[in-house]
């Protein structure tokens, strides 16, 4: 039941290298346009690209740590089935964080950038229906959970169909 973790270090490193390469190219081209020698422009561009790569890696690491939500405390006998980053559509605002599916509950834990730090919990036994909806009619990234009282809880997740499959509510779900 354990989810294979994504390589976050590789993702940060790859993103940092892309930004560094773009910085190198842009600075080199701008310096050549400003009539600097090609060797000087290339040296300065490469130097700037290397510095930016390291700075971006550090920045991405700091931002990622800020975005990490506090892991929920599981009850006795409860197991984590699936989790992903998510946004919760509240009454007046959208709250970023992580959504956790356990054997007993669905837990939304906001990350530290939000003013709200309280977890939002729905017992699995109270979920009547789960639907995958399209955002603006284009991208299917909305997970709508409808509880026994008919209240809708809307989350934006990467793959709502995976969530529905993991919830295993029955064959009548979309």
N, C-alpha and C positions, 0 to 999 in steps of 0.2 A: 504494500500500500504506500510505500515511500516514493515521493516524487524525486526524480533525478535533478539535482541542482544545476542551474546554468552556471557557466564559467563567467562570473562577474568580473574577475580580474582581466580576462581576455577581452571582454566587451569594453571595459574602460580603456585598456591599452590600445585596442583597435581604433576606438573613437578618438583617442588622443593622437595617434599616429596620423589619422586622416586629417585632423585639424592642423597638425604640424606640417604635413605635406602641402596642404592648401596655403598655409602661411608662407612657407618657403617659396612656392610658385608666385603668389601674389606680390610678395616683397621683392623678389628677384625681377619680375616683370616691371613693377613700378620703378625700381632703380634703373633698369635699362632704359625705360621710357624717359627718365630724368637725365639720360645721357651719362650715366656712370659706366665705368669699364665693366665688361661682362664678368671678369674674374672677381672684381670687388663686389658687384651686385650679387653674384652667385654665393660668395663667401658670407656676405651679410644675410642673404636670404636663408641659407642653410643654417647659420648660427641662430637666427630668429626662430626658424622652424623647430630646431632641437629644443631651444628654451621653452617655446610654446607647448611642445609635446609634453615635457615634464610638468609644466604648470597645469596643463589641462588634466593630466592624469591625477595630480593632487586634488584639483578642484572636483573632478568627477568622483573621486573617493570620498571627499567631504560631503558632497551633495547626496551620494548614495547612502551614506551613514545617517544623514538627516532624514532621508526618505524611509529608512527601515522602520517599520512599526514594531511596537513591543509585541513579542510573541505571546499569544494567549496562554493562560494557565489551564491545562486540561484537567478535567475531573477524573476521578478514579475510574479506570476501565475505558476511558475515552481515548480514541486514537485520531491523529491527524491524517486525513485522506488526501487533501489537495489544498493548495493555496496559490494566490497570485495577487499582483497589484490590482487595485480597483479604485473606482470613484463611486461614492454613494451620493445619490440625489436626495438630499434632505428637503425640508419644507422651503427654506429660503436660500440654501447654498449647496454647492457641490463640495464634498469632503473627500480628499485623497487619502489613501491608505492601503491596507492589505485585507483581503477577504480569505477567511479560513473555513474549510469544510472539515468537520470532524464527524465521528460516528454518531454524535448526539446533537450537535449544534452547527449553525453558521455564525461565524463571528467576524464582524468588521472592526478592524483596529486602525484608527487614523494615525498617520505619521506625524512627526513633530512639527511640520510646517503649519499644521492646522491649529486653530485656537481650541478646538474641541479635542479632548484627549480620552473621553470615555468610550469604551467598546460598545458596539451595538450588537445584540445577540438575538437570533431567531432560533427557536428549538426546531429541529428537523421534523419532529412529529406534528408541528403546527403549519408546515408548508403544504399547501393544497396543490399548487401548480407552479411550474417554472416555464418561462418562455424566453426564447431568443428573439430580440427585436433589432431592427435596423435603426441606426442613428441618422436622422435626417433622410431616411429612406435609402441610404447608400451603403453604409458599412454596418455589418451585423456584429455589434459589439455590446449590446445591451442585454443584461440578464434581469428579467423581471420575476420576482418571487411573490406569489400571492398566498397570503396566509389563510387560515380557516375562517377568519372574520371578514375576508374579502379585501383586506388592506394590501396595497401594492408596495413593494420595496424594489427600487430600481438601482441597479449597479451597472457601471461600465467596466467590462473586463475584456481581456484579449480574445478569448474564445468562449462565448456563452454556451455553445453546444457541448464543449467538454465539461463545463459545470453541470449542465443538465444530465449528461451521461453519468457523471460521478454521483449526482444526487439520487439517481435511479428511482424516480418517482413513479415510473410506469410507462407504458407505451403511448399514453394519450398526450404526452408532453410534446411541444414543438421546440 
